[in-house]
Structures are given as C-alpha cells and as structure tokens.
Amino acid sequence: VKYEDVNGKTLKEEKIITGYVDEEYKLEREEIEDYNFVEVKGSETGKFTEENQTVIFVYEKQKGKVIVKYQDEEGNSIKEDVIFTDEVGVEYSVNEETIDGYEYIEVVGNKEGKYTKEDQVIVYKYKRIKGRIIIIYEDPNGEKIRDDDVITGEVGKDYKVNRNEIDGYEIIEVIGNEEGKYKVEDQYVRFKYKKIENPVIPQTGQNRILYVIMVMIIIACIGTIMYIKTIQDTKK
C-alpha cells in the first residue's frame, strides 16, 4: 500500500499486508496532515492472490485562501475583492494597489505569510483624496483685484462656484467651469471683472436749468391746486 501526492511523490512509508491466498482483505484510507484524499489506484477490497498487488492512495496538498479587500475609512468596499489560492505552507505576498481618487493609509492583516487551512483576510484601508477649486478674481489685464478663494471636496463629488460681487466692478467673463466634479488635479476658475464707469455729473449751467425747471413745475402744481380750491369755494 503506497501513499503518494498527485505528482507521484511519496508522502508516507508504504505498508505491506499479507494474507492467505483467496483470503479477503480491506484497506482503510489514512489521514495525512495538510493533504486531501483524491483517488485510489487499485482495489481497496479484494482477495489475496499469489501475485503481489499494489494499491496507491493519492492525495493532493490542501489549499488555502488569502482574501484581499479594499475599503474606505467607513468600511465600504471601493474595489472588488481579490482571492489568491495556493497549497498550504506556500508563502504569499500581497501589496496594496493604487485606486483612483483614493490614498492608501493602512493594512489590517498580514500582507506576507504562508497559506493555511483557514481562510486569511487582508484589508487595505484608503481615504478619499480631496480636490481643490482655486477661484481667481482679476481685471481684463490679468491683475488680481482681490485674494483667491479655494474650495475643497472629495474627488468625484460635485462642486459649484458662486459668483462674488465686488464693489465698483462687474463680471465680463468666466474662464473655467463654475460647476463640475472635484478631480485629483487642481482646477481653476477665473472671474474677469471690469471697473464700472462713474455716472456723468451735469455741469454747473445744466444744474441751474434743471433747478429752474423744477421750481416752475412746483409753482404750476401749487397754482393748479389753488385754482381748483377757489372754484370749489365759489360754488359753495
């Protein structure tokens, strides 16, 4: 009786069982540590014969699993699990992966070791990378008219830039996207402003004319009111 792995390697010392010809025999499978039984070559039960009979029990090395998970800080999965398998006792090594929009922070579990009968779980933890929107306020010549504003948010999330009113200026152009999604790279939004021109102030001569006209209008209104009142009193 021989005990071999699937490649024909001897796993355990062979046994020789004897008995009288035509006497029945029955072989028991044996457990071998870290191996699973696969098949038997020959007859496990039968009768002894004059010729030698060979029975081979075939085993394969047990396999272990290493399950790799990728999660954010809240434990949410951000990438499909990866499962590695190999024979128990074989060494493994698993490195973290680059995931767009995320930054690796730590590993929970052993990223190097040996496969065991029990499943092993490795969890790689990541945090969201934050993107920046830089808002610039400048005149048509590119000169800044106030300090830049910076807003931040997680990559992939929506952003919206509000227009700011600046005393004495009006917006004439926007360069960049006022709405969109945060990216790993900095994004710029430029607001172009121009100065509001001062209203035209009438000259001194014009002021006198306007004054005279307004006085005449007031006198006419008062005269009309007095005339109407006088008529009403006469009728009484």
C-alpha positions in Angstrom: 0.0 0.0 0.0 1.5 3.3 -1.1 0.7 6.9 -0.3 1.5 9.5 -2.9 0.7 13.0 -4.0 -0.7 13.8 -7.4 2.8 14.1 -8.7 3.8 10.6 -7.5 5.8 11.9 -4.5 5.8 9.5 -1.5 4.0 11.1 1.4 4.2 8.2 3.9 6.1 5.0 4.3 4.4 2.2 2.3 2.8 -0.8 4.1 2.9 -4.4 3.2 -0.1 -6.5 4.1 0.0 -10.3 3.8 -2.7 -13.0 4.0 -3.5 -16.4 2.7 -4.4 -16.7 -1.0 -8.2 -16.2 -1.5 -8.5 -14.7 1.9 -10.3 -11.3 1.8 -8.6 -8.0 2.6 -9.9 -4.5 3.2 -7.7 -1.4 3.3 -8.5 1.7 5.3 -7.7 5.2 4.0 -5.4 7.2 6.2 -5.5 10.8 7.0 -2.3 12.8 6.1 -1.8 16.2 7.6 -2.3 19.1 5.2 -3.5 16.7 2.4 -6.8 15.7 1.0 -7.6 12.3 -0.4 -8.1 12.4 -4.2 -8.4 8.8 -5.5 -7.2 5.2 -5.1 -5.4 3.3 -7.8 -6.1 -0.4 -7.3 -8.7 -2.2 -5.2 -9.3 -1.2 -1.6 -11.1 -4.5 -1.0 -10.5 -7.9 -2.6 -8.7 -11.2 -2.1 -5.1 -12.1 -1.7 -3.5 -13.7 -4.7 -0.3 -15.4 -5.5 0.9 -12.3 -7.3 1.7 -9.2 -5.4 -0.9 -6.5 -5.7 -0.3 -2.7 -5.4 -2.8 -0.2 -4.1 -1.9 3.5 -4.3 -3.8 6.1 -2.3 -3.4 9.5 -4.0 -3.6 12.8 -2.1 -3.3 16.5 -3.0 -1.9 19.2 -0.8 -4.6 21.2 0.9 -5.0 24.8 -0.5 -5.5 27.9 1.5 -7.1 31.2 0.5 -6.0 34.8 1.0 -8.9 37.2 0.5 -7.8 40.8 -0.1 -10.4 43.5 0.5 -10.2 47.2 -0.4 -12.2 49.6 1.8 -12.6 53.2 2.7 -12.4 54.5 6.3 -16.1 53.6 7.0 -15.6 50.0 5.8 -17.3 50.4 2.4 -15.8 48.4 -0.4 -14.2 50.5 -3.1 -12.9 47.7 -5.3 -13.8 44.1 -5.9 -12.2 41.6 -3.6 -9.2 39.6 -4.9 -8.8 35.9 -3.9 -5.5 34.1 -4.0 -5.2 30.3 -3.5 -2.2 28.0 -3.2 -1.0 25.0 -1.3 -0.9 25.2 2.5 2.6 26.2 3.6 3.5 28.1 0.4 4.5 31.7 1.0 2.4 34.6 -0.2 3.0 38.4 -0.5 0.3 40.9 -1.4 0.9 44.6 -1.9 -1.6 47.5 -1.8 -3.0 48.8 -5.1 -3.4 52.3 -6.5 -7.0 53.3 -6.7 -8.0 56.4 -8.5 -9.3 59.1 -6.2 -8.1 57.4 -3.0 -5.0 57.4 -0.9 -3.7 54.3 0.9 -3.5 54.6 4.7 -3.0 51.2 6.4 -3.4 47.4 6.1 -5.3 45.2 8.5 -3.9 41.7 8.4 -0.6 40.1 7.3 0.3 41.1 3.7 3.1 38.5 3.8 2.9 35.0 5.2 2.1 31.4 4.4 -1.1 29.8 3.2 -3.0 28.0 5.9 -6.0 25.7 6.1 -8.1 28.6 7.3 -9.0 31.5 5.1 -7.0 34.6 5.7 -8.3 38.1 5.2 -6.3 41.2 4.4 -8.0 44.6 4.4 -6.3 47.6 2.7 -7.7 50.9 4.0 -7.9 54.0 1.9 -9.2 57.5 2.3 -10.7 59.8 -0.3 -8.3 62.3 -1.9 -9.6 65.9 -1.8 -9.6 68.1 -4.8 -9.2 71.9 -5.0 -11.0 74.6 -6.9 -9.0 77.8 -7.0 -11.1 80.9 -7.7 -9.2 83.9 -9.2 -10.6 87.4 -9.5 -8.8 89.7 -12.0 -9.3 92.5 -14.3 -9.0 92.2 -18.2 -5.2 92.6 -17.9 -4.8 89.7 -15.5 -4.2 91.9 -12.5 -5.8 90.5 -9.3 -8.5 92.6 -7.7 -8.9 90.5 -4.6 -7.4 87.4 -2.9 -8.1 84.0 -4.4 -10.7 81.7 -2.9 -10.1 77.9 -2.5 -12.8 75.3 -2.0 -12.1 71.6 -1.4 -14.1 68.4 -1.6 -13.7 64.7 -2.2 -12.6 63.7 -5.6 -15.7 62.7 -7.7 -18.1 64.8 -5.7 -19.9 67.8 -7.3 -18.9 71.4 -6.8 -20.5 74.7 -7.6 -18.7 78.1 -7.6 -20.7 81.1 -6.5 -20.1 84.5 -8.3 -19.0 87.2 -5.9 -20.0 90.8 -6.3 -17.1 93.3 -6.0 -17.9 96.9 -5.3 -17.1 99.1 -8.3 -16.7 96.1 -10.7 -18.9 94.0 -12.9 -18.2 90.4 -14.3 -17.4 90.3 -18.0 -16.1 86.8 -18.5 -15.7 83.4 -16.7 -12.8 81.1 -17.7 -13.2 77.6 -16.3 -16.2 75.5 -15.1 -18.4 77.0 -12.5 -19.9 73.6 -11.9 -18.4 70.1 -12.1 -16.7 67.4 -10.1 -13.6 67.6 -8.0 -10.5 66.0 -9.5 -7.2 64.9 -8.2 -5.6 67.8 -10.1 -6.2 71.4 -9.0 -8.9 73.2 -11.2 -9.0 76.9 -11.8 -12.0 79.2 -12.3 -11.1 82.8 -13.3 -13.6 85.6 -13.0 -12.8 88.6 -15.2 -14.1 92.0 -14.0 -14.1 95.5 -15.4 -14.5 98.7 -13.5 -17.9 100.3 -13.5 -17.6 103.8 -15.0 -18.8 106.7 -12.8 -22.1 108.3 -13.8 -21.9 111.6 -15.7 -22.5 114.6 -13.4 -24.2 117.6 -15.0 -22.2 120.8 -15.4 -23.0 123.9 -13.3 -25.0 125.5 -16.1 -27.1 122.4 -16.5 -27.7 122.3 -12.8 -29.2 125.9 -12.9 -31.5 124.9 -15.8 -32.7 121.8 -14.0 -33.4 123.9 -10.9 -35.4 126.5 -12.7 -37.5 123.8 -14.5 -38.2 122.0 -11.2 -39.3 125.3 -9.5 -41.6 126.1 -12.4 -43.2 122.7 -12.2 -43.7 123.1 -8.4 -45.3 126.6 -8.9 -47.5 125.3 -11.6 -48.7 122.5 -9.4 -49.4 124.8 -6.5 -51.2 127.3 -8.8 -53.4 124.5 -10.2 -54.3 123.3 -6.7 -55.2 126.9 -5.6 -57.3 127.4 -8.7 -59.3 124.2 -8.1 -59.8 125.2 -4.5 -61.0 128.7 -5.4 -63.6 127.2 -7.9 -64.8 124.8 -5.2 -65.2 127.7 -2.7 -67.1 129.8 -5.2 -69.6 127.0 -5.9 -70.3 126.7 -2.2 
